């Protein structure tokens, strides 16, 4: 699934999903991305979710990883295979590929979602 770069994590960021996120508690090497509409609205990660990415965190087995590819940022799930990391796309063709370190842009450390008005617009993290 495609991601849209929002910018570095800063106190007082104006995205509605981040109203209750305390940016002071996150490492300074974090940035924000928003999940595009190709994610759909059914699943672990859905359209409009905002993800906090730590670009200094090493990729481990089972992480959600942001990679640069095909001219955009994409979200993948990591799988350890020996000393290498294989990435599986979260949406689209279910093909996997071995990660090259320069292509990895960080690991998801938080997920924010604005809930529907039926639940009083509360924040889910």
N, C-alpha and C positions, 0 to 999 in steps of 0.2 A: 504494500500500500504506500501511496505517496505521502510525503510530509511537506509542510510549508514552514520554512524557517521564520520564527517570530523575532528572536534576538536573545541577548544575554539575560540571565535571571537578574532582576533588579527589584529592590523594594518599591512597592507602589505600582507595579506593572498593571496596566489598565484592562487586560483581558478578563472577561467575566468569570471564567473558570478559575482564575487565580486570586480572587478576592481574599480568600482565607489562607493562602500560601505564605508562609514566613520565609521570604527570600534570604534573610540573614542567617538562617539555619542550614543553608545549602552551600556546598563548596563554591569558590569563585570561578571554577572552570565549568560551570553548568550553563546550558542555554535551553531555549524553549522551541518546540515545534508543535504545529497543529496538524491533526490527522485530516486528510482530504476526504472528499465525498466518495471516493472509490472504496472506502472501508465499509460502507453500509452502516446499518444501525443495529446489527445483531452480532454480538461477539464480545470477546475480551476487550478489544480496542474498537471504538466506533467513531464515525464521522464527528468532527468537532472536538474530540478529546485533545487536551493539551498535555504533552509529555515533557518532562524535565530530563535532559540528557546530560550525563557527566562524561565529558570528552577525555578525561584522564583515567577513568576506571577501566581496568583490564577486562576483556571479554571472557566470561566463564560459561560453563555448560548451562543451557536453559535461559540465558539472558535474552532480552529484547534488545537488538542492536540496530543502530542507524548506520546505513551504508550509503556511499555515494555511487550511483550507477545510473546509466541510461539518461543522463542529464538531469537527474533529480535525486533528492534524498528518499530512501526507501527503508521500510521497517522489516526486519527479519528476526527469526528465532535462531539462537546458536545451539550447536551440538558439537561436543568435543569428540574428536576421532583421533585417538592417540595424542600427539602433541599439536595437532592442527584443529582449526575450528571450521566446521561446515555450517553455512547459513541457509535457512529455509525461508522463502518468502512468506509473509503473513497473508497475502491475498494475491490473486492473479494466478498465473501458471505455477504449479507447485514444484518448481524445479529448485534444486539446491546447488550450491557452489562453495568451494573452499574460499575462505576470506583471505584477502590480502590486507595486511596491516594498513597501508595507505588509504584503502577504501573505507575502513571502519571509522565512523565519526563520533562514536560514543555509545554508552549503555544507558537504557532507560532506568531512572532511579525513582521517579514519581509519575503518577498519572492523575490528571485532574479532569473532572467532568461536571458540567452544569446540568443538574437534574431538571426534569420537566416541572412546570408550574404546579402540576398535580401534587408534587411533593414539596411545595413551597419554595422551589428554586434553590434548594440546598446544594451544597458542594459535596461531591464524593471524591475522596482521595484514596 
